[in-house]
Amino acid sequence: MELLAGDKVVAIDLTGRSVSLASGRRVRYETLVLAVGARNRILPLNGAELDGRLLLAHRRRGRRDQDRLKQARNVVVIGGGFIGLELAAAASR
């Protein structure tokens, strides 16, 4: 395994199992993990500080909040990114 910090991925070749970097280097992979990183944005809304609000960004916190989500009768998901869509799908079950 090799860490390549600071070199931006500009293209992914799923068929050829490689990524192209901004430096021009091409790196082959066996398994690709997209870990893009993220930071929650707190929306400036009245009541945003109230209990019942879940901010998903860390796996440990997500596991802890699963019980709260299971007990919820109504859920509002703000955010249509990958995590938001996954949460909406899980909540609908």
PyMOL Python script that loads the backbone (N, CA, C, O; Angstrom):
from pymol import cmd

cmd.read_pdbstr("""\
ATOM      1  N   MET A   1       0.848  -1.168   0.000  1.00  0.00           N
ATOM      2  CA  MET A   1       0.000   0.000   0.000  1.00  0.00           C
ATOM      3  C   MET A   1       0.893   1.228   0.000  1.00  0.00           C
ATOM      4  O   MET A   1       1.941   1.251   0.644  1.00  0.00           O
ATOM      5  N   GLU A   2       0.467   2.241  -0.725  1.00  0.00           N
ATOM      6  CA  GLU A   2       1.247   3.477  -0.841  1.00  0.00           C
ATOM      7  C   GLU A   2       0.320   4.665  -0.659  1.00  0.00           C
ATOM      8  O   GLU A   2      -0.758   4.705  -1.253  1.00  0.00           O
ATOM      9  N   LEU A   3       0.722   5.633   0.152  1.00  0.00           N
ATOM     10  CA  LEU A   3      -0.047   6.852   0.350  1.00  0.00           C
ATOM     11  C   LEU A   3       0.483   7.907  -0.597  1.00  0.00           C
ATOM     12  O   LEU A   3       1.674   8.219  -0.595  1.00  0.00           O
ATOM     13  N   LEU A   4      -0.409   8.453  -1.407  1.00  0.00           N
ATOM     14  CA  LEU A   4      -0.036   9.521  -2.336  1.00  0.00           C
ATOM     15  C   LEU A   4      -0.805  10.770  -1.929  1.00  0.00           C
ATOM     16  O   LEU A   4      -1.898  11.016  -2.438  1.00  0.00           O
ATOM     17  N   ALA A   5      -0.258  11.542  -1.037  1.00  0.00           N
ATOM     18  CA  ALA A   5      -0.939  12.732  -0.529  1.00  0.00           C
ATOM     19  C   ALA A   5      -0.638  13.933  -1.418  1.00  0.00           C
ATOM     20  O   ALA A   5       0.482  14.105  -1.899  1.00  0.00           O
ATOM     21  N   GLY A   6      -1.650  14.750  -1.623  1.00  0.00           N
ATOM     22  CA  GLY A   6      -1.466  16.010  -2.327  1.00  0.00           C
ATOM     23  C   GLY A   6      -1.503  15.926  -3.833  1.00  0.00           C
ATOM     24  O   GLY A   6      -1.282  16.935  -4.502  1.00  0.00           O
ATOM     25  N   ASP A   7      -1.772  14.772  -4.386  1.00  0.00           N
ATOM     26  CA  ASP A   7      -1.873  14.633  -5.844  1.00  0.00           C
ATOM     27  C   ASP A   7      -3.311  14.292  -6.173  1.00  0.00           C
ATOM     28  O   ASP A   7      -3.787  13.205  -5.846  1.00  0.00           O
ATOM     29  N   LYS A   8      -3.995  15.202  -6.810  1.00  0.00           N
ATOM     30  CA  LYS A   8      -5.428  15.081  -7.065  1.00  0.00           C
ATOM     31  C   LYS A   8      -5.740  14.041  -8.148  1.00  0.00           C
ATOM     32  O   LYS A   8      -5.088  13.989  -9.190  1.00  0.00           O
ATOM     33  N   VAL A   9      -6.762  13.212  -7.868  1.00  0.00           N
ATOM     34  CA  VAL A   9      -7.240  12.264  -8.872  1.00  0.00           C
ATOM     35  C   VAL A   9      -8.090  13.039  -9.874  1.00  0.00           C
ATOM     36  O   VAL A   9      -9.019  13.748  -9.487  1.00  0.00           O
ATOM     37  N   VAL A  10      -7.773  12.904 -11.169  1.00  0.00           N
ATOM     38  CA  VAL A  10      -8.510  13.628 -12.200  1.00  0.00           C
ATOM     39  C   VAL A  10      -9.370  12.707 -13.060  1.00  0.00           C
ATOM     40  O   VAL A  10     -10.262  13.173 -13.769  1.00  0.00           O
ATOM     41  N   ALA A  11      -9.107  11.399 -13.003  1.00  0.00           N
ATOM     42  CA  ALA A  11      -9.910  10.448 -13.779  1.00  0.00           C
ATOM     43  C   ALA A  11      -9.790   9.064 -13.164  1.00  0.00           C
ATOM     44  O   ALA A  11      -8.752   8.687 -12.620  1.00  0.00           O
ATOM     45  N   ILE A  12     -10.894   8.312 -13.269  1.00  0.00           N
ATOM     46  CA  ILE A  12     -10.918   6.932 -12.793  1.00  0.00           C
ATOM     47  C   ILE A  12     -11.274   6.049 -13.974  1.00  0.00           C
ATOM     48  O   ILE A  12     -12.280   6.280 -14.645  1.00  0.00           O
ATOM     49  N   ASP A  13     -10.460   5.045 -14.231  1.00  0.00           N
ATOM     50  CA  ASP A  13     -10.713   4.068 -15.287  1.00  0.00           C
ATOM     51  C   ASP A  13     -11.140   2.777 -14.608  1.00  0.00           C
ATOM     52  O   ASP A  13     -10.298   1.981 -14.191  1.00  0.00           O
ATOM     53  N   LEU A  14     -12.454   2.566 -14.496  1.00  0.00           N
ATOM     54  CA  LEU A  14     -12.967   1.383 -13.806  1.00  0.00           C
ATOM     55  C   LEU A  14     -12.625   0.103 -14.545  1.00  0.00           C
ATOM     56  O   LEU A  14     -12.317  -0.910 -13.918  1.00  0.00           O
ATOM     57  N   THR A  15     -12.675   0.135 -15.861  1.00  0.00           N
ATOM     58  CA  THR A  15     -12.370  -1.057 -16.651  1.00  0.00           C
ATOM     59  C   THR A  15     -10.893  -1.425 -16.534  1.00  0.00           C
ATOM     60  O   THR A  15     -10.545  -2.592 -16.357  1.00  0.00           O
ATOM     61  N   GLY A  16     -10.041  -0.427 -16.632  1.00  0.00           N
ATOM     62  CA  GLY A  16      -8.600  -0.663 -16.554  1.00  0.00           C
ATOM     63  C   GLY A  16      -8.068  -0.695 -15.132  1.00  0.00           C
ATOM     64  O   GLY A  16      -6.884  -0.946 -14.911  1.00  0.00           O
ATOM     65  N   ARG A  17      -8.953  -0.439 -14.161  1.00  0.00           N
ATOM     66  CA  ARG A  17      -8.590  -0.451 -12.748  1.00  0.00           C
ATOM     67  C   ARG A  17      -7.374   0.433 -12.470  1.00  0.00           C
ATOM     68  O   ARG A  17      -6.354  -0.014 -11.945  1.00  0.00           O
ATOM     69  N   SER A  18      -7.526   1.711 -12.844  1.00  0.00           N
ATOM     70  CA  SER A  18      -6.449   2.660 -12.583  1.00  0.00           C
ATOM     71  C   SER A  18      -7.042   4.051 -12.398  1.00  0.00           C
ATOM     72  O   SER A  18      -8.173   4.324 -12.799  1.00  0.00           O
ATOM     73  N   VAL A  19      -6.254   4.915 -11.784  1.00  0.00           N
ATOM     74  CA  VAL A  19      -6.633   6.315 -11.639  1.00  0.00           C
ATOM     75  C   VAL A  19      -5.530   7.166 -12.253  1.00  0.00           C
ATOM     76  O   VAL A  19      -4.350   6.821 -12.190  1.00  0.00           O
ATOM     77  N   SER A  20      -5.935   8.281 -12.845  1.00  0.00           N
ATOM     78  CA  SER A  20      -4.979   9.244 -13.386  1.00  0.00           C
ATOM     79  C   SER A  20      -4.890  10.411 -12.420  1.00  0.00           C
ATOM     80  O   SER A  20      -5.907  10.916 -11.945  1.00  0.00           O
ATOM     81  N   LEU A  21      -3.666  10.836 -12.134  1.00  0.00           N
ATOM     82  CA  LEU A  21      -3.429  11.916 -11.191  1.00  0.00           C
ATOM     83  C   LEU A  21      -3.091  13.205 -11.924  1.00  0.00           C
ATOM     84  O   LEU A  21      -2.668  13.181 -13.080  1.00  0.00           O
ATOM     85  N   ALA A  22      -3.279  14.325 -11.246  1.00  0.00           N
ATOM     86  CA  ALA A  22      -3.012  15.636 -11.845  1.00  0.00           C
ATOM     87  C   ALA A  22      -1.555  15.760 -12.271  1.00  0.00           C
ATOM     88  O   ALA A  22      -1.248  16.500 -13.205  1.00  0.00           O
ATOM     89  N   SER A  23      -0.669  15.059 -11.613  1.00  0.00           N
ATOM     90  CA  SER A  23       0.759  15.096 -11.956  1.00  0.00           C
ATOM     91  C   SER A  23       1.055  14.357 -13.258  1.00  0.00           C
ATOM     92  O   SER A  23       2.173  14.420 -13.769  1.00  0.00           O
ATOM     93  N   GLY A  24       0.054  13.654 -13.795  1.00  0.00           N
ATOM     94  CA  GLY A  24       0.256  12.867 -15.007  1.00  0.00           C
ATOM     95  C   GLY A  24       0.523  11.402 -14.723  1.00  0.00           C
ATOM     96  O   GLY A  24       0.513  10.576 -15.635  1.00  0.00           O
ATOM     97  N   ARG A  25       0.756  11.081 -13.480  1.00  0.00           N
ATOM     98  CA  ARG A  25       1.016   9.693 -13.090  1.00  0.00           C
ATOM     99  C   ARG A  25      -0.271   8.878 -13.167  1.00  0.00           C
ATOM    100  O   ARG A  25      -1.356   9.374 -12.863  1.00  0.00           O
ATOM    101  N   ARG A  26      -0.132   7.635 -13.572  1.00  0.00           N
ATOM    102  CA  ARG A  26      -1.267   6.704 -13.605  1.00  0.00           C
ATOM    103  C   ARG A  26      -0.976   5.603 -12.587  1.00  0.00           C
ATOM    104  O   ARG A  26       0.105   5.015 -12.586  1.00  0.00           O
ATOM    105  N   VAL A  27      -1.957   5.331 -11.720  1.00  0.00           N
ATOM    106  CA  VAL A  27      -1.766   4.358 -10.649  1.00  0.00           C
ATOM    107  C   VAL A  27      -2.797   3.250 -10.805  1.00  0.00           C
ATOM    108  O   VAL A  27      -3.999   3.511 -10.861  1.00  0.00           O
ATOM    109  N   ARG A  28      -2.324   2.026 -10.874  1.00  0.00           N
ATOM    110  CA  ARG A  28      -3.231   0.876 -10.962  1.00  0.00           C
ATOM    111  C   ARG A  28      -3.671   0.479  -9.562  1.00  0.00           C
ATOM    112  O   ARG A  28      -2.939   0.691  -8.595  1.00  0.00           O
ATOM    113  N   TYR A  29      -4.867  -0.098  -9.449  1.00  0.00           N
ATOM    114  CA  TYR A  29      -5.369  -0.525  -8.144  1.00  0.00           C
ATOM    115  C   TYR A  29      -6.051  -1.877  -8.266  1.00  0.00           C
ATOM    116  O   TYR A  29      -6.510  -2.274  -9.338  1.00  0.00           O
ATOM    117  N   GLU A  30      -6.102  -2.571  -7.140  1.00  0.00           N
ATOM    118  CA  GLU A  30      -6.860  -3.816  -7.048  1.00  0.00           C
ATOM    119  C   GLU A  30      -8.251  -3.514  -6.490  1.00  0.00           C
ATOM    120  O   GLU A  30      -9.256  -4.031  -6.976  1.00  0.00           O
ATOM    121  N   THR A  31      -8.288  -2.669  -5.463  1.00  0.00           N
ATOM    122  CA  THR A  31      -9.543  -2.245  -4.854  1.00  0.00           C
ATOM    123  C   THR A  31      -9.504  -0.734  -4.730  1.00  0.00           C
ATOM    124  O   THR A  31      -8.514  -0.174  -4.258  1.00  0.00           O
ATOM    125  N   LEU A  32     -10.566  -0.074  -5.146  1.00  0.00           N
ATOM    126  CA  LEU A  32     -10.647   1.380  -5.076  1.00  0.00           C
ATOM    127  C   LEU A  32     -11.631   1.778  -3.990  1.00  0.00           C
ATOM    128  O   LEU A  32     -12.771   1.313  -3.972  1.00  0.00           O
ATOM    129  N   VAL A  33     -11.191   2.635  -3.089  1.00  0.00           N
ATOM    130  CA  VAL A  33     -12.047   3.178  -2.037  1.00  0.00           C
ATOM    131  C   VAL A  33     -12.107   4.676  -2.244  1.00  0.00           C
ATOM    132  O   VAL A  33     -11.076   5.348  -2.248  1.00  0.00           O
ATOM    133  N   LEU A  34     -13.305   5.202  -2.414  1.00  0.00           N
ATOM    134  CA  LEU A  34     -13.476   6.649  -2.525  1.00  0.00           C
ATOM    135  C   LEU A  34     -13.764   7.189  -1.138  1.00  0.00           C
ATOM    136  O   LEU A  34     -14.873   7.045  -0.625  1.00  0.00           O
ATOM    137  N   ALA A  35     -12.773   7.806  -0.539  1.00  0.00           N
ATOM    138  CA  ALA A  35     -12.915   8.394   0.786  1.00  0.00           C
ATOM    139  C   ALA A  35     -12.620   9.884   0.632  1.00  0.00           C
ATOM    140  O   ALA A  35     -11.517  10.350   0.919  1.00  0.00           O
ATOM    141  N   VAL A  36     -13.621  10.608   0.177  1.00  0.00           N
ATOM    142  CA  VAL A  36     -13.411  12.000  -0.213  1.00  0.00           C
ATOM    143  C   VAL A  36     -13.341  12.959   0.959  1.00  0.00           C
ATOM    144  O   VAL A  36     -12.918  14.106   0.808  1.00  0.00           O
ATOM    145  N   GLY A  37     -13.757  12.490   2.130  1.00  0.00           N
ATOM    146  CA  GLY A  37     -13.748  13.382   3.291  1.00  0.00           C
ATOM    147  C   GLY A  37     -14.919  14.342   3.209  1.00  0.00           C
ATOM    148  O   GLY A  37     -15.420  14.640   2.125  1.00  0.00           O
ATOM    149  N   ALA A  38     -15.332  14.804   4.321  1.00  0.00           N
ATOM    150  CA  ALA A  38     -16.463  15.720   4.335  1.00  0.00           C
ATOM    151  C   ALA A  38     -16.524  16.439   5.669  1.00  0.00           C
ATOM    152  O   ALA A  38     -15.952  15.996   6.665  1.00  0.00           O
ATOM    153  N   ARG A  39     -17.209  17.524   5.663  1.00  0.00           N
ATOM    154  CA  ARG A  39     -17.434  18.284   6.877  1.00  0.00           C
ATOM    155  C   ARG A  39     -18.895  18.711   6.869  1.00  0.00           C
ATOM    156  O   ARG A  39     -19.389  19.242   5.875  1.00  0.00           O
ATOM    157  N   ASN A  40     -19.579  18.477   7.978  1.00  0.00           N
ATOM    158  CA  ASN A  40     -20.972  18.887   8.058  1.00  0.00           C
ATOM    159  C   ASN A  40     -21.067  20.402   8.002  1.00  0.00           C
ATOM    160  O   ASN A  40     -20.270  21.119   8.606  1.00  0.00           O
ATOM    161  N   ARG A  41     -22.061  20.866   7.264  1.00  0.00           N
ATOM    162  CA  ARG A  41     -22.379  22.299   7.269  1.00  0.00           C
ATOM    163  C   ARG A  41     -23.623  22.476   8.119  1.00  0.00           C
ATOM    164  O   ARG A  41     -24.662  21.873   7.851  1.00  0.00           O
ATOM    165  N   ILE A  42     -23.512  23.291   9.125  1.00  0.00           N
ATOM    166  CA  ILE A  42     -24.660  23.557   9.985  1.00  0.00           C
ATOM    167  C   ILE A  42     -25.503  24.639   9.312  1.00  0.00           C
ATOM    168  O   ILE A  42     -25.039  25.758   9.093  1.00  0.00           O
ATOM    169  N   LEU A  43     -26.728  24.294   8.995  1.00  0.00           N
ATOM    170  CA  LEU A  43     -27.609  25.253   8.338  1.00  0.00           C
ATOM    171  C   LEU A  43     -28.079  26.308   9.336  1.00  0.00           C
ATOM    172  O   LEU A  43     -28.419  25.978  10.472  1.00  0.00           O
ATOM    173  N   PRO A  44     -28.100  27.554   8.929  1.00  0.00           N
ATOM    174  CA  PRO A  44     -28.529  28.627   9.834  1.00  0.00           C
ATOM    175  C   PRO A  44     -30.057  28.682   9.930  1.00  0.00           C
ATOM    176  O   PRO A  44     -30.694  29.584   9.387  1.00  0.00           O
ATOM    177  N   LEU A  45     -30.624  27.707  10.628  1.00  0.00           N
ATOM    178  CA  LEU A  45     -32.078  27.617  10.769  1.00  0.00           C
ATOM    179  C   LEU A  45     -32.466  27.695  12.229  1.00  0.00           C
ATOM    180  O   LEU A  45     -31.744  27.200  13.096  1.00  0.00           O
ATOM    181  N   ASN A  46     -33.602  28.313  12.508  1.00  0.00           N
ATOM    182  CA  ASN A  46     -34.119  28.305  13.870  1.00  0.00           C
ATOM    183  C   ASN A  46     -34.385  26.871  14.286  1.00  0.00           C
ATOM    184  O   ASN A  46     -35.006  26.112  13.541  1.00  0.00           O
ATOM    185  N   GLY A  47     -33.923  26.494  15.468  1.00  0.00           N
ATOM    186  CA  GLY A  47     -34.137  25.146  15.977  1.00  0.00           C
ATOM    187  C   GLY A  47     -33.055  24.161  15.598  1.00  0.00           C
ATOM    188  O   GLY A  47     -33.122  22.995  15.988  1.00  0.00           O
ATOM    189  N   ALA A  48     -32.066  24.596  14.852  1.00  0.00           N
ATOM    190  CA  ALA A  48     -30.999  23.677  14.426  1.00  0.00           C
ATOM    191  C   ALA A  48     -30.224  23.117  15.607  1.00  0.00           C
ATOM    192  O   ALA A  48     -29.570  22.082  15.483  1.00  0.00           O
ATOM    193  N   GLU A  49     -30.290  23.787  16.748  1.00  0.00           N
ATOM    194  CA  GLU A  49     -29.553  23.331  17.925  1.00  0.00           C
ATOM    195  C   GLU A  49     -30.370  22.400  18.801  1.00  0.00           C
ATOM    196  O   GLU A  49     -29.849  21.890  19.793  1.00  0.00           O
ATOM    197  N   LEU A  50     -31.631  22.158  18.471  1.00  0.00           N
ATOM    198  CA  LEU A  50     -32.507  21.346  19.306  1.00  0.00           C
ATOM    199  C   LEU A  50     -32.145  19.870  19.260  1.00  0.00           C
ATOM    200  O   LEU A  50     -31.528  19.398  18.306  1.00  0.00           O
ATOM    201  N   ASP A  51     -32.540  19.146  20.310  1.00  0.00           N
ATOM    202  CA  ASP A  51     -32.323  17.705  20.362  1.00  0.00           C
ATOM    203  C   ASP A  51     -33.123  17.036  19.242  1.00  0.00           C
ATOM    204  O   ASP A  51     -34.183  17.525  18.852  1.00  0.00           O
ATOM    205  N   GLY A  52     -32.623  15.945  18.741  1.00  0.00           N
ATOM    206  CA  GLY A  52     -33.305  15.229  17.672  1.00  0.00           C
ATOM    207  C   GLY A  52     -32.629  15.427  16.336  1.00  0.00           C
ATOM    208  O   GLY A  52     -32.982  14.768  15.357  1.00  0.00           O
ATOM    209  N   ARG A  53     -31.679  16.309  16.282  1.00  0.00           N
ATOM    210  CA  ARG A  53     -30.933  16.567  15.053  1.00  0.00           C
ATOM    211  C   ARG A  53     -29.732  15.636  15.036  1.00  0.00           C
ATOM    212  O   ARG A  53     -28.997  15.561  16.020  1.00  0.00           O
ATOM    213  N   LEU A  54     -29.525  14.941  13.954  1.00  0.00           N
ATOM    214  CA  LEU A  54     -28.387  14.034  13.814  1.00  0.00           C
ATOM    215  C   LEU A  54     -27.483  14.542  12.704  1.00  0.00           C
ATOM    216  O   LEU A  54     -27.949  14.830  11.602  1.00  0.00           O
ATOM    217  N   LEU A  55     -26.220  14.649  12.985  1.00  0.00           N
ATOM    218  CA  LEU A  55     -25.230  15.037  11.985  1.00  0.00           C
ATOM    219  C   LEU A  55     -24.376  13.818  11.700  1.00  0.00           C
ATOM    220  O   LEU A  55     -23.680  13.322  12.586  1.00  0.00           O
ATOM    221  N   LEU A  56     -24.423  13.340  10.490  1.00  0.00           N
ATOM    222  CA  LEU A  56     -23.695  12.119  10.155  1.00  0.00           C
ATOM    223  C   LEU A  56     -22.390  12.457   9.465  1.00  0.00           C
ATOM    224  O   LEU A  56     -22.372  13.037   8.379  1.00  0.00           O
ATOM    225  N   ALA A  57     -21.308  12.087  10.106  1.00  0.00           N
ATOM    226  CA  ALA A  57     -19.999  12.258   9.494  1.00  0.00           C
ATOM    227  C   ALA A  57     -19.007  11.218   9.981  1.00  0.00           C
ATOM    228  O   ALA A  57     -18.029  10.918   9.296  1.00  0.00           O
ATOM    229  N   HIS A  58     -19.253  10.669  11.159  1.00  0.00           N
ATOM    230  CA  HIS A  58     -18.314   9.722  11.737  1.00  0.00           C
ATOM    231  C   HIS A  58     -19.017   8.394  11.976  1.00  0.00           C
ATOM    232  O   HIS A  58     -20.162   8.363  12.429  1.00  0.00           O
ATOM    233  N   ARG A  59     -18.339   7.309  11.675  1.00  0.00           N
ATOM    234  CA  ARG A  59     -18.936   5.988  11.810  1.00  0.00           C
ATOM    235  C   ARG A  59     -19.370   5.706  13.248  1.00  0.00           C
ATOM    236  O   ARG A  59     -20.457   5.171  13.469  1.00  0.00           O
ATOM    237  N   ARG A  60     -18.532   6.060  14.230  1.00  0.00           N
ATOM    238  CA  ARG A  60     -18.902   5.808  15.629  1.00  0.00           C
ATOM    239  C   ARG A  60     -20.190   6.544  15.993  1.00  0.00           C
ATOM    240  O   ARG A  60     -21.074   5.986  16.642  1.00  0.00           O
ATOM    241  N   ARG A  61     -20.280   7.774  15.577  1.00  0.00           N
ATOM    242  CA  ARG A  61     -21.484   8.548  15.878  1.00  0.00           C
ATOM    243  C   ARG A  61     -22.685   7.958  15.148  1.00  0.00           C
ATOM    244  O   ARG A  61     -23.776   7.884  15.713  1.00  0.00           O
ATOM    245  N   GLY A  62     -22.497   7.541  13.906  1.00  0.00           N
ATOM    246  CA  GLY A  62     -23.586   6.957  13.131  1.00  0.00           C
ATOM    247  C   GLY A  62     -24.136   5.701  13.778  1.00  0.00           C
ATOM    248  O   GLY A  62     -25.349   5.499  13.814  1.00  0.00           O
ATOM    249  N   ARG A  63     -23.262   4.864  14.283  1.00  0.00           N
ATOM    250  CA  ARG A  63     -23.714   3.647  14.963  1.00  0.00           C
ATOM    251  C   ARG A  63     -24.489   3.979  16.219  1.00  0.00           C
ATOM    252  O   ARG A  63     -25.497   3.340  16.521  1.00  0.00           O
ATOM    253  N   ARG A  64     -24.019   4.984  16.960  1.00  0.00           N
ATOM    254  CA  ARG A  64     -24.698   5.391  18.188  1.00  0.00           C
ATOM    255  C   ARG A  64     -26.085   5.960  17.879  1.00  0.00           C
ATOM    256  O   ARG A  64     -27.026   5.755  18.646  1.00  0.00           O
ATOM    257  N   ASP A  65     -26.207   6.660  16.782  1.00  0.00           N
ATOM    258  CA  ASP A  65     -27.476   7.293  16.437  1.00  0.00           C
ATOM    259  C   ASP A  65     -28.457   6.342  15.742  1.00  0.00           C
ATOM    260  O   ASP A  65     -29.613   6.705  15.527  1.00  0.00           O
ATOM    261  N   GLN A  66     -28.016   5.142  15.392  1.00  0.00           N
ATOM    262  CA  GLN A  66     -28.906   4.185  14.733  1.00  0.00           C
ATOM    263  C   GLN A  66     -30.134   3.888  15.577  1.00  0.00           C
ATOM    264  O   GLN A  66     -31.243   3.810  15.049  1.00  0.00           O
ATOM    265  N   ASP A  67     -29.953   3.720  16.877  1.00  0.00           N
ATOM    266  CA  ASP A  67     -31.084   3.437  17.759  1.00  0.00           C
ATOM    267  C   ASP A  67     -32.085   4.589  17.750  1.00  0.00           C
ATOM    268  O   ASP A  67     -33.295   4.365  17.739  1.00  0.00           O
ATOM    269  N   ARG A  68     -31.579   5.816  17.755  1.00  0.00           N
ATOM    270  CA  ARG A  68     -32.479   6.974  17.713  1.00  0.00           C
ATOM    271  C   ARG A  68     -33.258   6.989  16.405  1.00  0.00           C
ATOM    272  O   ARG A  68     -34.447   7.307  16.391  1.00  0.00           O
ATOM    273  N   LEU A  69     -32.599   6.651  15.320  1.00  0.00           N
ATOM    274  CA  LEU A  69     -33.260   6.638  14.019  1.00  0.00           C
ATOM    275  C   LEU A  69     -34.322   5.546  13.961  1.00  0.00           C
ATOM    276  O   LEU A  69     -35.397   5.758  13.398  1.00  0.00           O
ATOM    277  N   LYS A  70     -34.035   4.390  14.533  1.00  0.00           N
ATOM    278  CA  LYS A  70     -35.002   3.293  14.528  1.00  0.00           C
ATOM    279  C   LYS A  70     -36.275   3.654  15.285  1.00  0.00           C
ATOM    280  O   LYS A  70     -37.357   3.177  14.943  1.00  0.00           O
ATOM    281  N   GLN A  71     -36.151   4.489  16.306  1.00  0.00           N
ATOM    282  CA  GLN A  71     -37.304   4.870  17.114  1.00  0.00           C
ATOM    283  C   GLN A  71     -38.082   6.044  16.522  1.00  0.00           C
ATOM    284  O   GLN A  71     -39.192   6.331  16.970  1.00  0.00           O
ATOM    285  N   ALA A  72     -37.529   6.715  15.543  1.00  0.00           N
ATOM    286  CA  ALA A  72     -38.172   7.902  14.976  1.00  0.00           C
ATOM    287  C   ALA A  72     -39.387   7.521  14.133  1.00  0.00           C
ATOM    288  O   ALA A  72     -39.359   6.542  13.387  1.00  0.00           O
ATOM    289  N   ARG A  73     -40.449   8.308  14.264  1.00  0.00           N
ATOM    290  CA  ARG A  73     -41.641   8.096  13.442  1.00  0.00           C
ATOM    291  C   ARG A  73     -41.596   8.942  12.183  1.00  0.00           C
ATOM    292  O   ARG A  73     -42.146   8.547  11.155  1.00  0.00           O
ATOM    293  N   ASN A  74     -40.953  10.096  12.247  1.00  0.00           N
ATOM    294  CA  ASN A  74     -40.829  10.999  11.107  1.00  0.00           C
ATOM    295  C   ASN A  74     -39.369  11.405  10.969  1.00  0.00           C
ATOM    296  O   ASN A  74     -38.711  11.739  11.954  1.00  0.00           O
ATOM    297  N   VAL A  75     -38.872  11.374   9.747  1.00  0.00           N
ATOM    298  CA  VAL A  75     -37.477  11.716   9.497  1.00  0.00           C
ATOM    299  C   VAL A  75     -37.415  12.693   8.333  1.00  0.00           C
ATOM    300  O   VAL A  75     -38.065  12.496   7.306  1.00  0.00           O
ATOM    301  N   VAL A  76     -36.632  13.742   8.503  1.00  0.00           N
ATOM    302  CA  VAL A  76     -36.358  14.691   7.427  1.00  0.00           C
ATOM    303  C   VAL A  76     -34.872  14.615   7.146  1.00  0.00           C
ATOM    304  O   VAL A  76     -34.059  14.744   8.062  1.00  0.00           O
ATOM    305  N   VAL A  77     -34.508  14.407   5.897  1.00  0.00           N
ATOM    306  CA  VAL A  77     -33.105  14.339   5.512  1.00  0.00           C
ATOM    307  C   VAL A  77     -32.797  15.578   4.693  1.00  0.00           C
ATOM    308  O   VAL A  77     -33.429  15.832   3.668  1.00  0.00           O
ATOM    309  N   ILE A  78     -31.823  16.345   5.152  1.00  0.00           N
ATOM    310  CA  ILE A  78     -31.368  17.516   4.404  1.00  0.00           C
ATOM    311  C   ILE A  78     -30.019  17.152   3.818  1.00  0.00           C
ATOM    312  O   ILE A  78     -29.061  16.910   4.553  1.00  0.00           O
ATOM    313  N   GLY A  79     -29.942  17.115   2.523  1.00  0.00           N
ATOM    314  CA  GLY A  79     -28.693  16.760   1.855  1.00  0.00           C
ATOM    315  C   GLY A  79     -28.936  15.616   0.894  1.00  0.00           C
ATOM    316  O   GLY A  79     -29.430  14.560   1.289  1.00  0.00           O
ATOM    317  N   GLY A  80     -28.599  15.818  -0.337  1.00  0.00           N
ATOM    318  CA  GLY A  80     -28.811  14.802  -1.361  1.00  0.00           C
ATOM    319  C   GLY A  80     -27.534  14.160  -1.830  1.00  0.00           C
ATOM    320  O   GLY A  80     -27.485  13.565  -2.906  1.00  0.00           O
ATOM    321  N   GLY A  81     -26.482  14.280  -1.012  1.00  0.00           N
ATOM    322  CA  GLY A  81     -25.231  13.613  -1.345  1.00  0.00           C
ATOM    323  C   GLY A  81     -25.346  12.129  -1.041  1.00  0.00           C
ATOM    324  O   GLY A  81     -26.415  11.638  -0.678  1.00  0.00           O
ATOM    325  N   PHE A  82     -24.244  11.428  -1.192  1.00  0.00           N
ATOM    326  CA  PHE A  82     -24.231   9.979  -0.998  1.00  0.00           C
ATOM    327  C   PHE A  82     -24.751   9.595   0.379  1.00  0.00           C
ATOM    328  O   PHE A  82     -25.605   8.717   0.495  1.00  0.00           O
ATOM    329  N   ILE A  83     -24.242  10.245   1.426  1.00  0.00           N
ATOM    330  CA  ILE A  83     -24.641   9.885   2.785  1.00  0.00           C
ATOM    331  C   ILE A  83     -26.113  10.201   3.015  1.00  0.00           C
ATOM    332  O   ILE A  83     -26.828   9.403   3.621  1.00  0.00           O
ATOM    333  N   GLY A  84     -26.574  11.354   2.540  1.00  0.00           N
ATOM    334  CA  GLY A  84     -27.975  11.716   2.698  1.00  0.00           C
ATOM    335  C   GLY A  84     -28.910  10.729   2.020  1.00  0.00           C
ATOM    336  O   GLY A  84     -29.941  10.357   2.582  1.00  0.00           O
ATOM    337  N   LEU A  85     -28.555  10.305   0.819  1.00  0.00           N
ATOM    338  CA  LEU A  85     -29.390   9.339   0.091  1.00  0.00           C
ATOM    339  C   LEU A  85     -29.370   7.977   0.761  1.00  0.00           C
ATOM    340  O   LEU A  85     -30.401   7.308   0.830  1.00  0.00           O
ATOM    341  N   GLU A  86     -28.219   7.557   1.254  1.00  0.00           N
ATOM    342  CA  GLU A  86     -28.138   6.279   1.973  1.00  0.00           C
ATOM    343  C   GLU A  86     -28.973   6.328   3.244  1.00  0.00           C
ATOM    344  O   GLU A  86     -29.658   5.362   3.579  1.00  0.00           O
ATOM    345  N   LEU A  87     -28.918   7.453   3.954  1.00  0.00           N
ATOM    346  CA  LEU A  87     -29.716   7.598   5.170  1.00  0.00           C
ATOM    347  C   LEU A  87     -31.201   7.562   4.858  1.00  0.00           C
ATOM    348  O   LEU A  87     -31.968   6.915   5.571  1.00  0.00           O
ATOM    349  N   ALA A  88     -31.618   8.250   3.796  1.00  0.00           N
ATOM    350  CA  ALA A  88     -33.013   8.247   3.408  1.00  0.00           C
ATOM    351  C   ALA A  88     -33.486   6.824   3.064  1.00  0.00           C
ATOM    352  O   ALA A  88     -34.589   6.429   3.440  1.00  0.00           O
ATOM    353  N   ALA A  89     -32.666   6.076   2.365  1.00  0.00           N
ATOM    354  CA  ALA A  89     -33.024   4.701   2.014  1.00  0.00           C
ATOM    355  C   ALA A  89     -33.140   3.837   3.259  1.00  0.00           C
ATOM    356  O   ALA A  89     -34.073   3.044   3.387  1.00  0.00           O
ATOM    357  N   ALA A  90     -32.188   3.991   4.179  1.00  0.00           N
ATOM    358  CA  ALA A  90     -32.231   3.200   5.421  1.00  0.00           C
ATOM    359  C   ALA A  90     -33.434   3.589   6.266  1.00  0.00           C
ATOM    360  O   ALA A  90     -34.091   2.720   6.839  1.00  0.00           O
ATOM    361  N   ALA A  91     -33.730   4.873   6.354  1.00  0.00           N
ATOM    362  CA  ALA A  91     -34.855   5.332   7.169  1.00  0.00           C
ATOM    363  C   ALA A  91     -36.188   4.866   6.596  1.00  0.00           C
ATOM    364  O   ALA A  91     -37.131   4.622   7.350  1.00  0.00           O
ATOM    365  N   SER A  92     -36.279   4.741   5.295  1.00  0.00           N
ATOM    366  CA  SER A  92     -37.550   4.330   4.679  1.00  0.00           C
ATOM    367  C   SER A  92     -37.856   2.859   4.960  1.00  0.00           C
ATOM    368  O   SER A  92     -39.011   2.437   4.895  1.00  0.00           O
ATOM    369  N   ARG A  93     -36.818   2.081   5.273  1.00  0.00           N
ATOM    370  CA  ARG A  93     -37.028   0.671   5.606  1.00  0.00           C
ATOM    371  C   ARG A  93     -37.544   0.566   7.010  1.00  0.00           C
ATOM    372  O   ARG A  93     -37.790  -0.538   7.497  1.00  0.00           O
TER     373      ARG A  93
END
""", "prot")
cmd.dss("prot")
cmd.show_as("cartoon", "prot")
cmd.util.cbc("prot")
cmd.orient("prot")
